[in-house]
Amino acid sequence: LGAVSGPMITSGDSSSVALGLEIATGVTVLLGASYLARLLAPFSPSPKEITFLGLLFAIAGFIAFSQNLVVDGFVTLPNLPSIPLPQIPLGLGEDIDTSYGL
């Protein structure tokens, strides 16, 4: 991950950065799937706590890399049409009786 996508992400070329982030996102998805498979396996040579920690790191990496893809504009999310919301008339309190209890 560091040898392949690392230099691509830090290169400064937008197409290279996008490909590097896509590679990093794909690797974290594959790592997460392997950790999840180890976690669900009835017998695993590694303790479940270590596997769960690896799964947490894979989820964090996926969130970080995919967020960079969206924020930097390499991936655009679809826009939903705006729905007109109902208006509720609110007064400013002119007709509130404040003399109660005096």
C-alpha positions in Angstrom: 0.0 0.0 0.0 2.7 2.4 0.9 5.0 1.5 -2.0 2.4 1.6 -4.7 -0.3 4.2 -3.7 1.8 6.3 -1.4 3.9 8.0 -4.1 0.8 8.3 -6.3 -1.1 10.2 -3.5 1.8 12.6 -2.8 2.7 13.2 -6.5 0.5 16.3 -7.0 -0.9 15.1 -10.3 -4.7 14.9 -10.0 -5.1 11.7 -12.0 -2.3 10.0 -10.1 -3.7 11.1 -6.8 -7.2 9.8 -7.7 -5.8 6.5 -8.8 -3.7 6.2 -5.6 -6.7 7.0 -3.4 -8.7 4.4 -5.4 -6.0 1.8 -4.9 -5.8 2.6 -1.2 -9.5 2.4 -0.8 -9.7 -1.0 -2.6 -6.8 -2.4 -0.4 -8.6 -1.3 2.8 -11.8 -3.0 1.6 -9.9 -6.2 0.9 -8.1 -6.0 4.2 -11.4 -5.4 6.0 -13.0 -8.4 4.2 -10.0 -10.7 5.2 -10.2 -9.5 8.9 -14.0 -10.1 8.9 -13.5 -13.6 7.5 -10.9 -14.3 10.2 -13.2 -12.9 12.9 -16.1 -15.1 11.7 -14.0 -18.2 11.3 -14.6 -20.9 14.0 -10.8 -21.5 14.2 -8.3 -18.8 13.6 -4.6 -18.9 14.5 -4.7 -15.3 15.7 -6.7 -14.1 18.8 -10.1 -12.5 18.0 -9.1 -9.3 19.7 -6.2 -8.7 17.3 -8.4 -9.5 14.3 -11.1 -7.1 15.6 -8.4 -4.4 16.0 -7.3 -5.0 12.4 -10.9 -4.7 11.2 -11.2 -1.3 13.1 -8.1 -0.1 11.3 -9.4 -1.2 8.0 -12.7 0.6 8.5 -10.8 3.7 9.6 -8.6 3.6 6.5 -11.6 3.1 4.2 -13.4 6.1 5.7 -10.2 8.3 5.4 -9.4 7.3 1.9 -13.0 7.5 0.6 -13.5 10.8 2.3 -10.5 12.2 0.5 -11.9 10.9 -2.8 -15.1 12.8 -2.1 -13.7 16.0 -0.6 -11.0 16.5 -3.3 -13.7 16.1 -6.0 -12.5 12.9 -7.6 -15.8 11.2 -6.9 -19.1 13.2 -7.1 -22.1 12.1 -5.2 -25.6 12.4 -6.8 -27.7 15.4 -5.8 -31.1 14.8 -4.6 -33.9 17.1 -5.7 -35.0 19.5 -3.0 -38.4 18.9 -1.4 -40.4 22.0 -0.5 -41.0 21.9 3.2 -44.2 23.2 4.8 -44.1 26.6 6.4 -45.3 27.0 10.0 -46.4 30.6 10.8 -44.7 31.7 14.0 -45.6 34.8 15.9 -43.1 37.0 17.7 -44.9 36.8 21.0 -46.9 40.1 20.8 -50.1 38.5 22.0 -48.6 36.7 25.0 -50.1 37.8 28.3 -47.2 38.5 30.6 -49.2 40.0 33.4 -50.2 36.6 34.8 -49.2 36.0 38.3 -48.4 39.7 39.2 
